[in-house]
Amino acid sequence: MYDNYYFIGIGGIGMSALARYFKYIGKNVSGYDRTPSHLTAQLESEGIMVHYEDRPDLVPINVEKTFVIYTPAIPEELQELQYVRQRGYSLCKRSRALGQIAADKDCLAVSGTHGKTTTSTMLAHIFTSATENGCTAFLGGISKNYHTNLLMSRSDVLVAEADEFDRSFLQLRPKIAVVTAIDADHLDIYGTHEAVKEAFASFASQVAADGYVVAKLGVDLHTDNVKARILNYSYDTPCDFYASDIKPLKGGHFSFTLNYPGGKVTGCTVGIPGWVNVENAVAASAVALLYGVEPERIKGAIATFSGVERRFDIHINTDRIAYVDDYAHHPAEIASAISSIREIFPGRKLCGIFQPHLYTRTRDFADEFAAALSKLDTLIMLPIYPARELPIEGVSSEMILDKVTIPDKCLVPKDKLMETILSRDTDCLITFGAGDIDRFVPQIEEALKNV
């Protein structure tokens, strides 16, 4: 019906996967984003036209043949958004478009306030490498195995990262769903932690009656309206799916036995380091097992999993220096990452660079951020990355920094970051944040290699 698909906010990770999907099936795809990035450059190299000015005149002029998809992160006052609404273009949010694509597939959806990107990408890798027909996958990060956030196949299986922001995941009707965590987050949208829990309960209630909800053990998931069977997974606590016989290996890796109802798989390893990735592997493996993938093939797949860009992404690992980049932007994620890094690099002095994401998240979790960041040896703070928000009076990075208990801490502007890094004697550096801190990663990596 539609020849043209136009994306407002095309550079977002979820939006870009959809753009690639419609390009793959032969549609004319173009879009707008506020700033150029590595991801938008990749889209352009794939034949997708992207512009960076708010230009309604660049929207395809054929209203009847053009479908517009937008992200809720786009401000309502954007001229292009107002233009397509006023002129009667067919349009919807990203989440609805994904829901429509997934409706005709066996949707395997991974949700949670943290851990969902790595877990869903690992699940997609299991199906791609361990089954004959693979899967279609819409991922919330760039897979390091496949160098993309979209996998395409003719399989009935569709793996989706189920995003709770703006209640997006309520557009999905999964056959199997994972719930990794239900921490308080996105309180600018939900208002209270209880409202977050209610949204996850609604998501779980949409899983097919003959399907499964695989929830991390201890997750407070209201179950009154859930029709699917609920199973639990954990890192090492006996339940439906869990790891046992966990033994550390070189470089922060682990061997373990994967336990599942009716059996176990010995000698498992995950291709990326960190104890948290054993937990993620248990969750991904649980879904694959429930769908019928052979256990030994799952074992082989998780061993070859290369991870996700910006998720515990180790760029340098030498006897002299280590550099890790991580998307962590919630206190629980930061605390978990620091714990894993200390295991992988024992005895190192950890210097963390943190860019807070959103004024509301900084305001709502200043105490929790400070507690997590106090587990570092050195902290370099950057100003808040506002994303979709306007400043809030009295809210700044100092709200966190002032409460951090370690003495070696400072706040620097972005234009002084490289100078600050190079002025310090660092043997393990970590960058944290979901804003634009990733644009410094190549510079930091190159600088540290030459120190």
Buried (B, 14 or more C-beta within 10 A) or exposed (E): EBEBBBBBBBBBBBBBBBBBBBBEEEBBBBBBBBEEBEBBEBBEEBEBBBBEEBEBEBBBEEBEEBBBBBBBBBEEEBBBBEBBEEEEBBBBBBBEBBBEBBEEBBBBBBBBBBBBBBBBBBBBBBBBBBBEEBBBBBBBBBBBBBEBBBBBBEBEBBBBBBBBBBBBBBBBBBBBBBBBBBBBBBBBBBEEBEBBBEBBBBBBBBBBEEBBBBBBBEBEBBEEEBEBBBBBBBBBEEBBBBBEBBEEEEEBBBBBBBBBEEEEBEEBBBBBBBBBBBBBBBBBBBBBBBBEBEBEEBBEBBBBBBBBBBBBBBBBBEEEBBBBBBBBBBBBBBBBBBBBBBBBBEEBBBBBBBBBBBBBBBBBBBEBBBBBBBBBBBBBBBBBBBBEBEEBEEBBBBBBBEBBEBEEBEBBEBEBBBEBBEEEEBBBBBBBBBBBBBEBBEEBBEBBEEE
